[in-house]
Amino acid sequence: MLGKITPHHLPRPAMDRRRFIQVIGLSGAGFMVGCGRQNDEAAPAASGGAETVPVTAEPVVASEFGPFVRIGTDNRVTVMIKHLDKGQGVTTGLPTIVAEELDADWAQMDFEFAPADASRYNNLFFGPYQGTGGSTSIANSWTQLREAAAAARAMLIEAAAARWQVPAGEIAVSRGRLSHGDRSASFGELAAAAADIAPPAEPVLKDPADFTLIGTRLPRLDSPGKTDGSEIFTIDVTRPGMLTAVVAHPPKFGAAVAGFDAAAALDVPGVTDVVQIARGVAVVADSFWAAKKGRDALTVTWDESGAVDYDSEQLYREFAERLATDPGLVARSDGDVGAALEAADQVIRREYRVPFLAHATMEPMDCVVELSGDGCEIWTGAQLQTVDQYTAAAITGLAPEQVTINTCFAGGSFGRRATPDSDYIAEAVMIAKAIDGRAPVKLIWTREDDMRAGFYRPMSAHVLEAALDADGKPVAWRHQTAVQSILAGTPFEGMVQDGIDGASVEGSRGLPYSIPNVEVRVNTIELGVPVLWWRSVGHTQNGFVTEAFIDELAALGGQDPYTLRRELLADHPRHLAVLDLAAEKAGWGEDPGPGRGRGIAVHESFGSFVAEVVDVSVAEDGAFSVDRVVCAVDCGIAINPDVIKAQMEGGIGYALSAALREEVTLASGAVAEGNFDSYRPLRIDEMPAIEVHIVASGEAPTGVGEPGTPPLAPALVAALADATGKWVYRMPIGDQLRGETG
Amino acid sequence: MAIELKVNGNTHSVDVPADKPLLWVLREDVGLTGTKFGCGIAQCGACTVHIDGLPARACIMPISAVGAREVTTVEGVASPAALAIRQAWRELDVVQCGYCQSGQMMSATALLESNPQPTDDDIDAAMRGNLCRCATYTRIRGAIHRAAESLEG
């Protein structure tokens, strides 16, 4: 997601010397800020009703140490999380960085989602935008949070030195306590005095050799609230007098409301309003059930004159035609591929097809909006807060600073909640405005809305050509892709360079293999189907086709696919390291046994390197199971190895789900799939055993949310070919290995 | 219709349409939001609760069909199996986004209550109705085994 935004490092925000003190709660009681819940494991849970929680009357006072670190008189250290946590674990990973440089005790760490405020909380890789994507959360925060925490630590030491009248250099800090001789104090006891001290201009960072928390398994801070039903997601937010809205969306992309009859909807008890908005007709009610029944009763006439009417099969034919007749734009050109292909004895040409995919997050899109005369307050799993803030401001006529966003834990995203037009958030604001802001509105998309109202991983078609020399080594490589641009027509269109959307060619333009003649071309297709980044973006298609093709080239050239990759990656040590580690751990070279196959793939994305070895069992009728995936990852310094493993497991499962049978199909311009009975994600009985191995590294940390996804599909296709001799060129694999349907 | 609904040992008087699903009564009328909406057609399991101790999909259960039976949600489930499941979920850090996990844990708890030592096949059969898009499945399996071991010991 947003992986190709040019890094633009803003100057480090100066730490505010003004001492900020807030009374943030009462000791002994957990408390909520926005949707973000404090880690209140140390305090007894307040839920349950019958049990009375003892609450002392002593107010907790918190002192701010810049925008990211707050220390309370209750000795809690709160890290402001500028990113969305949609499961990838940043509410654990970012506090780990702070706790490390602060020498805090892990048990005293809390988190809170930061407000929407790009002046303090922009993603340093996105320029002036606050947002999450491209697996950048840890990478862009790494130095920022280390410096913030190191500064706070120095200020605490100064405060202790002044209180004890001893040299600062003699004060030790360990696990949340400062000490000198027989004197010691907690962070909480010194926080107020420390916050008055000028922060150091150049905070001294730890030598990584001295890390005690980074690289260890620390429990996730979000586990308690997500395992007792108390965590508040957007769909759980309740406001006084709140109404709930459901929207009738156009049945085809590009259709518009021609008219509607609200009478039957308004007859449903509980329905209060039926209002037209730019994206459809909203039914507003006192409950979800009433709103949904109101929508079922609503009659909308659609103007389909501007609507698309595609079928997916027809689109694939048109993509192929385009690839055959239009050379497209050159994204990379090394040597002379045309001449090399012309001169070669053996030229191999393959066509690949990769479908539209839904993100299908478990929590469907949802948003709560509350308007007042001079403000718009939003609760949602905001992934591009700055864009969402400006969109809401434009709709309401307010200034962006008047739009408050409470970022909530999101029930999955995979890229879906980073929408350049803030689609569902904009809908919720429009509805709140349409009822004159008289009540807070919670918009809930049904599963069918989520599947059919837009944003998909773009479909694509690819032609790969290669020439092999007499030794079976590739000497020429041409990759041409037909795909929609994700960025075109969005506020990020300026990132399209020379007509090429980086997302279209990421993972193909950067082919790492040492091949003397390489050409990468792209045909940008304009379709009017809403497309978006989907866990690893262009790498999902390009990682698949490039790695599947190199594997087939190895087979055709009589090479071992692991050995061939090793030879062609001699100048890429980080690729080699993960490839070697995965191969070694998987027992590459050993016979996997009768009816079984083994495949390998390696791919770099978002600065991280991942290799995967997949083992399959294939029955005589072509039915198969994926038995094991061995994964090796190099993501630089491993902040929290268990979170990294979890992200590899999740990325592999997400990719396997897509490879097995996920496909969004257009039929006469409408999405055929509607719910989990027709769009059928991976279930527990199909999940392979997964081993994750992490390469030790001293490099700065890079992302892990997405990089586990790309290698799975090509390694799986290679494993199936190893077992059956049949190559799959079209995703999903579905029943292609089963007899005639193939 | 006016209904006396028994949830987590308490009785709640609610006045809702007879066809309103238990899921939405729990969430909107009783105020228990731990049980989640995912699909509305009993395909994802995010809404799993226990009715008289057996797992049920609250999203397709009209409130009129619940009657006098006891409903247990993730907020109130407290059997030894439930506590072992919650503990194992935390020890293994099963959750990622966490949205499906209430339903996963309710299904897993029901499994352990009827089958204290489930095999992998038993787990597949009991848990394949619960989707997780974060694909935390290997940890779900591991946590169920761990919870079973802790109950045995």
Chai-1 contact restraints between the chains, C-beta under 6 A:
chainA,res_idxA,chainB,res_idxB,connection_type,confidence,min_distance_angstrom,max_distance_angstrom,comment,restraint_id
A,K86,B,C97,contact,1.0,0.0,6.0,A-B,restraint_1
A,G87,B,Q96,contact,1.0,0.0,6.0,A-B,restraint_2
A,G87,B,C97,contact,1.0,0.0,6.0,A-B,restraint_3
A,G87,B,C134,contact,1.0,0.0,6.0,A-B,restraint_4
A,R220,B,D93,contact,1.0,0.0,6.0,A-B,restraint_5
A,S223,B,R90,contact,1.0,0.0,6.0,A-B,restraint_6
A,S223,B,D93,contact,1.0,0.0,6.0,A-B,restraint_7
A,S223,B,V95,contact,1.0,0.0,6.0,A-B,restraint_8
A,K226,B,V95,contact,1.0,0.0,6.0,A-B,restraint_9
A,K226,B,G98,contact,1.0,0.0,6.0,A-B,restraint_10
A,K226,B,Q101,contact,1.0,0.0,6.0,A-B,restraint_11
A,T227,B,R86,contact,1.0,0.0,6.0,A-B,restraint_12
A,T227,B,W89,contact,1.0,0.0,6.0,A-B,restraint_13
A,T227,B,R90,contact,1.0,0.0,6.0,A-B,restraint_14
A,G229,B,G34,contact,1.0,0.0,6.0,A-B,restraint_15
A,G229,B,V74,contact,1.0,0.0,6.0,A-B,restraint_16
A,G229,B,E75,contact,1.0,0.0,6.0,A-B,restraint_17
A,G229,B,S102,contact,1.0,0.0,6.0,A-B,restraint_18
A,D236,B,T33,contact,1.0,0.0,6.0,A-B,restraint_19
A,S287,B,E28,contact,1.0,0.0,6.0,A-B,restraint_20
A,F288,B,W24,contact,1.0,0.0,6.0,A-B,restraint_21
A,W289,B,K20,contact,1.0,0.0,6.0,A-B,restraint_22
A,W289,B,W24,contact,1.0,0.0,6.0,A-B,restraint_23
A,M362,B,G38,contact,1.0,0.0,6.0,A-B,restraint_24
A,M362,B,Y99,contact,1.0,0.0,6.0,A-B,restraint_25
A,M362,B,C100,contact,1.0,0.0,6.0,A-B,restraint_26
A,M362,B,R133,contact,1.0,0.0,6.0,A-B,restraint_27
A,E363,B,Y99,contact,1.0,0.0,6.0,A-B,restraint_28
A,G411,B,C97,contact,1.0,0.0,6.0,A-B,restraint_29
A,G411,B,Y99,contact,1.0,0.0,6.0,A-B,restraint_30
A,G412,B,C97,contact,1.0,0.0,6.0,A-B,restraint_31
A,G412,B,R133,contact,1.0,0.0,6.0,A-B,restraint_32
A,R447,B,C39,contact,1.0,0.0,6.0,A-B,restraint_33
A,R447,B,G40,contact,1.0,0.0,6.0,A-B,restraint_34
A,E649,B,T138,contact,1.0,0.0,6.0,A-B,restraint_35
A,G650,B,Q96,contact,1.0,0.0,6.0,A-B,restraint_36
A,G650,B,C134,contact,1.0,0.0,6.0,A-B,restraint_37
A,G650,B,A135,contact,1.0,0.0,6.0,A-B,restraint_38
A,G653,B,A135,contact,1.0,0.0,6.0,A-B,restraint_39
A,Y654,B,A135,contact,1.0,0.0,6.0,A-B,restraint_40
A,N675,B,C39,contact,1.0,0.0,6.0,A-B,restraint_41
A,N675,B,I41,contact,1.0,0.0,6.0,A-B,restraint_42
A,F676,B,C39,contact,1.0,0.0,6.0,A-B,restraint_43
A,F676,B,Q43,contact,1.0,0.0,6.0,A-B,restraint_44
A,F676,B,C44,contact,1.0,0.0,6.0,A-B,restraint_45
A,D677,B,Q43,contact,1.0,0.0,6.0,A-B,restraint_46
A,P681,B,L131,contact,1.0,0.0,6.0,A-B,restraint_47
A,R683,B,R128,contact,1.0,0.0,6.0,A-B,restraint_48
A,I684,B,D124,contact,1.0,0.0,6.0,A-B,restraint_49
A,I684,B,M127,contact,1.0,0.0,6.0,A-B,restraint_50
A,I684,B,R128,contact,1.0,0.0,6.0,A-B,restraint_51
A,I684,B,Y137,contact,1.0,0.0,6.0,A-B,restraint_52
A,D685,B,D124,contact,1.0,0.0,6.0,A-B,restraint_53
A,D685,B,R128,contact,1.0,0.0,6.0,A-B,restraint_54
A,M687,B,Y137,contact,1.0,0.0,6.0,A-B,restraint_55
A,M687,B,T138,contact,1.0,0.0,6.0,A-B,restraint_56
A,I690,B,T138,contact,1.0,0.0,6.0,A-B,restraint_57
